Amino acid sequence: MSDGPHKSLPMRKAWKRVAEEADTEAFSPEEIVPRVVKALSDDWREEVSDDQLRALRTYLADSDQLPLFSEQRTEMRERLRHEAAGRPLGLTLIECVEKALARGLSGEAALEAAALAALSMHVTRGIRQVEEHYLREASAPRANSVRQKAESAAGICQLDALARRLIGLDGGPSPHRAEKKDGLDDGVPL
């Protein structure tokens, strides 16, 4: 007997946990939220370096003095992209910074808006990957159920607080922590 399609999912361990819990009827979307937050946080740590964040802050500070389509600004943007090559979340963050600048945001506000947008896109991408895997390895109704539960959990996540924490604006704990259940009466809520 198989342990389920989440075992062969070609994603990081944290996303496998999201898939496993979304596939289990005992877990509500609210209980899956900490897993989604952990998966996003792990991906951020893997794909967005502190050096990249420093470079983006410098880029945003310099962008205030440079015209939108200057040659120097283009060179800086290309250097950022080159340094983030092979890290999809890092590249998405750079694209989101550009969109924030185009909307008239600057400085930390632009970085915060970009981080929120990048995390939103990344969580959607992760859930679609899980759904696609379940479509191949299980049935369509099961894949649909997993996607819906994971999307519900992602919708409850406080991505704005997570974005602020990940870019260093809030040094507090994670917006959602997994609740440890180790007592005899700690089980599925009735």
Secondary structure by P-SEA (a helix, b strand, c coil): ccccccccccccaaaaaaaaaaaccccccccaaaaaaaaaaaaaaacccaaaaaaaaaaaaaaaacccccaaaaaaaaaaaaaacccaaaaaaaaaaaaaaaaccccaaaaaaaaaaaaaaaaaaaaaaaaaaaaacccaaaaaaaaaaaaaaaaacaaaaaaaaaaccccccccccccccccccccccc
